[in-house]
Amino acid sequence: MKKTLILPLALLIASCGDDPAARIARAHDEIAGMELGAARIDLAAALAAKGDDAELLKLLAGVQLRLGDGEGAQSSADRLARLGFKGAELNQIRAEAALLRGKPEQALTMLADDNSTTAWRVRAAAKIALKDTQGGIDALRRGIAVGNDPLLLRDYARFLIDAQDLDGAQAQVATLFRLQADSFDALMLSADIAARRGKLADAHATLDRAAKRYPKLADPWMARAKAYDIEGKLDDAIAMTERAAALAPDDRGVTDLQVQFASMKGDWEQVRTVLAKQESTLDPISPNGLTYAEAMLRTGHPEQARALFQRALSRSPNNPYSRLMLAQAQMATGDAAAAYATVRPLSDSLIAGEDELDVAEKAARAMGSPDADALKGRLAAVRTSQSVELNRKGRAAIASEDWNGAIAAYGQLAQMGKDAEVLKRLSLALSHAGRVDEAIAAADEARTLRPEDPDMTYMAGYVRAVGGKDRATALSLLKQASDTDPGNAVFKRSLARFSTAQGG
């Protein structure tokens, strides 16, 4: 009730300042600068002062839709209708507003036979909201065939990024740049692709352009913080987050980064204090959910941490972080046998790190297992271990898309013993290097070692699909992975990408 009363009052007070013409002019500048929240206030104040106007209401509706304000956009559409405005454009506003209000079926019904790029974009989002990922990508592709629309290109590029088709995404972004040089979406998507490819200098340069072009937005600084985090430059990441917080102190994304970096600094009390306010709504497998669980462990609440990590691992059985942290929580509650059983899938790996081996050795020793001495020996050697160094080189090579370097590192590791994770990474590198048959062989061997793991099933399907080999088996494996882990967006979007015969 308070929110409902305060917003109109704020707009009423604001409307007593500048005249409507000044408000409208400023709103246009704000839209160009992506200051959409400010533009919404100025447009609403101008309309309050001069009365409803179709062009202003359409402009306001566009801003509201971009902000995700379905209720506001629906209200603007109703006001447009009362002015006598009708036709496809009004129907598109109503459909997207319905989608934002959680009514994707209604949005699809309203769009009916509309063949515009806007209709295909909204239709794609509605399909994806209904878990019809295949229908979503089909709609995006049909929209692109109709014409090049900036928002459609943005959504298609985002879809392809999630489907791990960075080349396809880059092609959409290139078109977006041609349509709108230095547009916000083009810059941010381009930087995202560069960062995912390990081209962090390019990402920072692009984000610097974005920050200069859109000086009142926190997004470029947040993205730079994430890029510095990838580089392992924590102090720089924190500095970028502070720049973002100065612009948007209440932004949820800014808060998430502050929590993440506080955890990396070991300030667990701060993490627990911030996230305790969100405890009832935290998803146990979200980054904040996992970080909160670790904060509980680090601040002396191991039973609560154990329960939280058990829920997380149940939801995502192949998450190594959840598995390691659950084992630590089990040790902290005095259950060494459970801890050892939990951590063994990690500690048995050739690429097991110090943390995994440390927990395994302590758990084995506490329960009197003869494995303890062997684990102690592996732990002592881990810092100079050839396998650890090869894994480091392999990870770095994959991050920078040095596929031959990754093949060399993981190929050597694969010769040291049978390890599903090593073979999965080797398969990915071989696939990108065009060595399709070898990639399939490595993926299949990984799947034989861990047949219950959807990651291994996914890779076996992915390398076949990318290499154009045995399409039926590829799609079957991708579907199996997606069915096993239905919450995995990468699995779903890759299945949709390869299920459609036409290219991206």
C-alpha positions in Angstrom: 0.0 0.0 0.0 2.8 2.4 0.9 4.5 1.9 -2.5 1.3 2.5 -4.3 0.8 5.8 -2.6 4.3 7.1 -2.6 5.1 6.7 -6.3 2.2 8.9 -7.6 3.0 11.5 -4.9 6.6 11.6 -6.0 5.6 12.0 -9.6 3.1 14.8 -8.6 5.9 16.6 -6.7 8.3 16.1 -9.6 5.7 17.4 -12.1 5.7 20.8 -10.3 9.2 21.5 -11.5 10.1 21.6 -15.2 7.5 22.3 -17.8 6.3 19.3 -19.9 8.4 20.2 -23.0 11.6 20.2 -20.9 10.6 16.9 -19.3 10.0 15.4 -22.7 13.3 16.6 -24.1 15.1 15.3 -21.1 13.4 11.9 -21.4 14.6 11.6 -25.0 18.2 12.2 -23.8 17.7 9.8 -20.9 16.5 7.1 -23.2 19.5 7.6 -25.5 21.7 7.2 -22.4 19.8 4.2 -21.2 18.7 6.0 -18.0 15.4 4.3 -18.3 14.3 4.8 -14.7 14.7 8.6 -15.0 13.0 8.6 -18.4 10.0 6.8 -16.9 9.6 9.5 -14.2 10.0 12.4 -16.7 7.5 10.9 -19.2 5.0 10.2 -16.5 5.3 13.7 -15.1 4.9 15.2 -18.6 1.8 13.2 -19.2 0.4 14.2 -15.8 0.9 17.9 -16.6 -0.3 18.0 -20.2 -2.8 15.1 -20.4 -2.6 11.8 -22.3 -0.8 11.9 -25.7 -0.4 8.9 -27.9 3.2 9.4 -28.9 4.3 10.1 -25.3 2.3 7.0 -24.1 4.0 4.8 -26.7 7.4 6.1 -25.7 6.5 5.5 -22.0 5.3 2.0 -22.7 8.5 1.2 -24.5 10.5 2.3 -21.5 8.3 0.4 -19.2 8.7 -2.8 -21.2 12.5 -2.4 -21.3 12.5 -2.0 -17.5 10.4 -5.2 -17.1 7.4 -3.2 -15.8 4.5 -5.2 -17.1 1.9 -3.5 -15.0 3.0 -0.1 -16.0 3.1 -1.0 -19.7 -0.4 -2.5 -19.4 -1.7 0.7 -17.9 -0.1 2.7 -20.7 -1.7 0.4 -23.3 -5.1 0.9 -21.7 -4.6 4.7 -21.8 -3.6 4.4 -25.5 -6.8 2.4 -26.2 -8.9 5.1 -24.5 -7.4 7.6 -27.0 -8.6 5.5 -29.9 -5.1 4.0 -30.6 -5.4 0.5 -31.9 -3.8 -2.0 -34.3 -0.7 -4.3 -34.2 1.5 -2.0 -32.3 -0.9 -1.7 -29.4 -1.4 -5.5 -29.4 2.3 -6.0 -29.2 2.6 -3.8 -26.2 -0.3 -5.7 -24.5 1.3 -9.0 -25.4 4.7 -8.1 -24.0 3.1 -6.6 -20.9 1.2 -9.9 -20.4 4.5 -11.8 -20.7 6.1 -9.6 -18.1 3.1 -10.1 -15.8 3.7 -13.9 -15.9 1.1 -14.7 -18.6 3.1 -16.2 -21.5 0.1 -18.2 -22.8 -1.9 -15.0 -23.0 0.9 -13.3 -24.8 1.0 -16.0 -27.5 -2.7 -15.9 -28.0 -2.7 -12.1 -28.4 0.1 -12.2 -31.0 -1.9 -14.7 -33.2 -0.6 -14.4 -36.8 1.5 -11.3 -36.3 4.7 -11.8 -38.4 6.6 -8.7 -37.2 10.1 -8.9 -35.6 8.6 -7.6 -32.4 6.0 -10.4 -32.3 8.6 -13.1 -33.0 10.8 -11.7 -30.2 8.0 -11.7 -27.7 6.8 -15.0 -28.9 10.3 -16.5 -28.4 10.4 -15.2 -24.8 7.0 -16.6 -24.1 7.9 -20.0 -25.5 11.1 -20.1 -23.3 9.0 -19.0 -20.3 6.8 -22.0 -20.9 9.9 -24.3 -21.0 9.6 -24.7 -24.8 13.2 -23.9 -25.6 13.0 -25.4 -29.1 10.0 -23.2 -29.8 12.0 -20.3 -28.5 14.9 -20.7 -30.8 12.6 -21.4 -33.8 10.8 -18.1 -33.1 14.0 -16.2 -32.8 15.2 -17.6 -36.1 11.9 -16.9 -37.9 12.1 -13.3 -36.5 15.6 -12.8 -37.9 14.4 -14.1 -41.3 11.8 -11.3 -41.2 14.3 -8.5 -40.5 17.0 -7.1 -38.3 15.5 -5.6 -35.1 17.9 -4.5 -32.3 16.0 -6.1 -29.5 15.5 -9.3 -31.4 19.2 -9.5 -32.2 20.0 -8.9 -28.6 17.8 -11.8 -27.4 19.1 -14.1 -30.1 22.7 -13.3 -29.2 21.9 -14.0 -25.5 20.3 -17.3 -26.4 23.3 -18.4 -28.5 25.8 -17.3 -25.7 23.9 -19.6 -23.3 23.9 -22.3 -25.9 27.8 -22.0 -26.1 27.6 -20.8 -29.7 29.9 -17.8 -29.4 30.5 -17.6 -33.1 26.8 -17.4 -33.8 26.3 -14.9 -31.1 29.2 -12.7 -32.4 27.5 -12.6 -35.8 24.3 -11.3 -34.3 26.3 -8.7 -32.3 28.1 -7.6 -35.5 24.7 -6.9 -37.1 23.6 -5.1 -34.0 26.7 -2.8 -34.2 25.9 -2.1 -37.9 22.3 -1.0 -36.9 23.3 0.9 -33.8 26.9 1.9 -33.5 28.0 1.8 -29.8 24.6 0.7 -28.6 24.4 -0.4 -25.0 23.4 -4.0 -25.9 26.0 -4.4 -28.6 28.8 -3.2 -26.3 27.8 -5.3 -23.3 27.2 -8.5 -25.4 30.5 -8.0 -27.3 32.4 -7.7 -24.0 30.6 -10.7 -22.6 31.7 -12.8 -25.6 35.3 -11.6 -25.3 35.4 -12.4 -21.6 34.1 -15.9 -22.2 36.8 -16.4 -24.8 39.5 -15.3 -22.4 40.1 -12.1 -24.4 40.0 -10.0 -21.2 41.9 -7.0 -22.6 39.3 -6.7 -25.4 36.5 -7.1 -22.8 37.9 -4.3 -20.7 38.4 -2.0 -23.7 34.8 -2.5 -24.8 33.5 -2.0 -21.3 35.5 1.2 -21.0 33.8 2.5 -24.1 30.5 1.5 -22.6 31.2 3.3 -19.4 32.1 6.5 -21.3 29.1 6.2 -23.6 26.7 5.5 -20.7 28.3 7.3 -17.7 25.3 6.9 -15.4 25.0 3.2 -15.6 26.5 0.7 -13.2 26.5 -2.2 -15.7 29.8 -1.6 -17.4 31.6 -1.4 -14.0 29.9 -4.5 -12.8 31.0 -6.4 -16.0 34.5 -5.1 -15.5 34.5 -6.4 -11.9 33.5 -9.8 -13.2 36.3 -9.7 -15.8 38.9 -8.8 -13.2 37.6 -11.7 -11.1 38.2 -14.1 -14.0 41.8 -12.7 -14.1 42.2 -13.3 -10.4 42.7 -9.6 -9.7 40.5 -9.3 -6.7 41.4 -5.8 -5.6 40.7 -4.5 -9.1 37.4 -6.3 -9.1 36.5 -4.7 -5.7 37.4 -1.3 -7.0 35.1 -1.8 -10.1 32.3 -2.9 -7.8 32.8 0.3 -5.7 32.4 2.3 -8.9 29.2 0.5 -9.6 27.9 0.9 -6.1 28.5 4.7 -6.3 26.1 4.8 -9.3 23.6 2.1 -8.1 24.0 1.4 -4.4 20.7 -0.6 -4.2 21.2 -2.6 -7.3 20.8 -6.4 -6.6 23.7 -7.2 -9.0 26.0 -4.8 -7.2 25.0 -6.4 -3.8 25.7 -9.8 -5.3 29.2 -8.8 -6.3 29.9 -7.3 -2.9 28.9 -10.5 -1.3 31.0 -12.6 -3.7 34.1 -10.5 -3.1 33.6 -10.3 0.7 33.6 -14.2 0.7 36.8 -14.2 -1.4 38.3 -11.9 1.2 37.2 -14.2 4.0 34.9 -11.7 5.5 32.2 -14.3 6.4 30.4 -12.3 9.0 29.8 -9.6 6.5 28.5 -12.2 4.0 26.2 -13.7 6.6 24.9 -10.3 7.7 24.0 -9.3 4.2 22.5 -12.6 3.0 20.6 -13.3 6.2 18.0 -10.8 5.1 17.4 -12.9 2.0 17.6 -16.3 3.7 13.9 -17.3 3.1 14.1 -16.6 -0.6 17.6 -17.8 -1.4 17.8 -20.6 -4.0 20.2 -23.2 -2.5 22.1 -23.7 -5.7 22.4 -20.1 -6.6 25.7 -18.4 -6.1 24.3 -16.5 -3.1 22.7 -19.6 -1.7 26.0 -21.5 -1.8 27.9 -18.5 -0.4 25.5 -18.1 2.5 25.8 -21.8 3.3 29.6 -21.5 3.4 29.3 -18.4 5.6 27.3 -20.4 8.0 30.0 -23.0 8.1 32.8 -20.5 8.5 31.0 -18.6 11.3 30.4 -21.7 13.5 27.1 -23.0 12.3 28.1 -26.4 10.8 24.7 -28.1 11.2 22.9 -25.4 9.3 25.6 -25.4 6.7 25.3 -29.2 6.3 21.6 -29.0 5.7 22.0 -26.2 3.2 24.8 -28.0 1.2 22.9 -31.3 1.3 19.9 -29.5 -0.3 22.2 -28.0 -2.9 23.9 -31.2 -3.8 20.6 -33.0 -4.1 19.5 -30.4 -6.6 22.8 -30.4 -8.5 24.6 -33.7 -7.8 27.6 -32.8 -10.1 28.5 -29.5 -8.5 32.0 -30.0 -7.1 31.8 -27.0 -4.9 28.7 -28.2 -3.2 30.2 -31.7 -2.8 33.4 -30.4 -1.2 31.6 -28.0 1.1 29.2 -30.6 2.2 32.1 -32.9 3.1 33.7 -30.1 5.1 30.4 -29.5 6.9 30.1 -33.2 7.6 33.6 -33.2 9.1 32.7 -30.2 11.2 29.7 -32.1 12.7 31.9 -35.1 13.5 30.6 -37.4 10.7 33.9 -38.5 9.1 32.4 -41.5 7.3 29.8 -39.4 5.5 32.4 -36.8 4.7 34.7 -39.4 3.1 31.9 -40.9 1.1 30.9 -37.4 -0.1 34.4 -36.2 -1.1 35.7 -39.4 -2.7 34.3 -38.7 -6.2 36.5 -35.5 -6.1 39.6 -36.9 -4.3 39.8 -40.0 -6.5 40.3 -37.8 -9.6 43.7 -37.3 -11.2 43.1 -33.6 -11.0 42.1 -33.5 -7.4 43.4 -30.3 -5.7 44.7 -29.6 -2.2 41.2 -28.9 -0.7 39.7 -32.1 -1.9 42.7 -34.2 -0.8 42.9 -32.4 2.6 39.3 -33.2 3.5 39.6 -36.8 2.2 42.8 -37.4 4.2 41.3 -36.0 7.4 38.1 -38.0 7.0 39.9 -41.2 6.2 42.2 -40.8 9.2 39.3 -40.0 11.5 37.5 -43.2 10.5 40.7 -45.3 10.6 40.8 -46.0 6.8 44.0 -47.4 5.3 43.5 -44.9 2.5 44.7 -42.1 4.9 48.4 -42.5 4.3 48.1 -42.7 0.5 46.0 -39.5 0.6 48.6 -37.8 2.8 51.3 -38.6 0.3 49.2 -37.3 -2.6 48.5 -34.1 -0.6 52.2 -33.5 0.2 53.0 -33.9 -3.5 50.1 -31.9 -4.9 51.9 -28.5 -5.1 54.6 -29.9 -7.3 52.5 -32.5 -8.9 52.7 -32.8 -12.7 49.0 -33.5 -12.9 48.1 -30.3 -11.0 50.4 -28.3 -13.3 48.9 -29.9 -16.4 45.4 -29.2 -15.2 46.4 -25.5 -14.6 47.8 -25.3 -18.1 44.7 -27.0 -19.6 42.3 -24.7 -17.8 44.2 -21.6 -19.0 44.4 -23.0 -22.6 40.6 -23.6 -22.7 39.9 -20.1 -21.2 42.0 -18.5 -24.0 40.7 -20.9 -26.7 44.2 -22.4 -27.2 42.7 -25.7 -28.2 46.0 -27.3 -29.2 47.5 -26.3 -25.8 44.5 -27.8 -24.1 44.8 -31.0 -26.1 48.5 -31.3 -25.1 47.8 -30.8 -21.4 44.7 -33.0 -21.1 46.2 -35.5 -23.5 49.1 -36.0 -21.1 46.8 -36.2 -18.1 44.6 -38.8 -19.9 47.7 -41.0 -20.3 48.3 -41.0 -16.5 45.1 -42.7 -15.7 41.4 -43.0 -16.5 39.5 -39.9 -15.4 36.1 -38.8 -16.7 36.6 -35.1 -16.1 40.0 -35.1 -17.9 38.5 -36.9 -20.8 35.5 -34.5 -21.0 37.8 -31.5 -21.2 40.0 -33.3 -23.7 36.9 -34.0 -25.8 35.9 -30.4 -25.8 39.4 -29.3 -26.9 39.5 -31.9 -29.7 36.1 -30.9 -30.9 37.1 -27.2 -31.2 40.3 -28.3 -33.0 38.2 -30.1 -35.6 39.3 -33.6 -34.5 35.8 -34.9 -34.4 36.3 -38.7 -34.2 38.9 -38.3 -31.4 36.6 -35.9 -29.6 33.7 -38.5 -29.8 36.0 -41.3 -28.6 37.2 -39.3 -25.6 33.6 -38.2 -24.7 32.3 -41.7 -25.0 35.1 -43.0 -22.7 34.3 -40.3 -20.1 30.6 -41.3 -20.3 31.5 -45.0 -19.8 33.4 -44.0 -16.6 30.5 -41.9 -15.3 27.3 -42.9 -17.1 25.1 -41.3 -14.5 26.7 -37.9 -14.9 24.7 -35.6 -17.3 27.8 -33.5 -18.0 29.4 -36.5 -19.6 26.2 -37.4 -21.5 26.0 -33.8 -22.7 29.6 -33.7 -23.9 29.1 -36.9 -25.9 26.1 -35.4 -27.6 27.6 -32.0 -28.0 30.8 -33.1 -29.8 28.7 -35.2 -32.2 26.3 -32.3 -32.9 29.1 -29.8 -33.5 31.0 -32.2 -35.7 28.0 -33.1 -37.7 28.3 -36.8 -36.9 25.4 -39.1 -36.1 22.7 -36.5 -35.6 20.1 -38.9 -34.1 22.5 -40.1 -31.4 23.7 -36.5 -30.7 20.2 -35.3 -30.2 19.3 -38.3 -28.1 22.3 -37.7 -25.8 21.6 -34.0 -25.5 18.0 -34.7 -24.7 19.0 -37.3 -22.1 21.3 -34.8 -20.4 18.7 -32.1 -20.4 16.1 -34.5 -19.0 18.5 -35.6 -16.3 19.3 -32.0 -15.3 16.2 -30.0 -16.4 17.4 -26.8 -14.7 20.5 -26.6 -16.8 20.0 -23.8 -19.4 23.1 -24.7 -21.4 21.8 -28.2 -21.9 18.3 -27.0 -23.0 19.6 -24.3 -25.3 22.2 -26.5 -26.9 19.5 -29.1 -27.6 17.3 -26.5 -29.1 20.2 -25.1 -31.2 21.0 -28.5 -32.7 17.5 -29.7 -33.0 16.7 -27.1 -35.6 18.2 -28.1 -39.0 18.9 -24.6 -40.2 22.1 -22.9 -39.0 22.4 -20.2 -36.4 
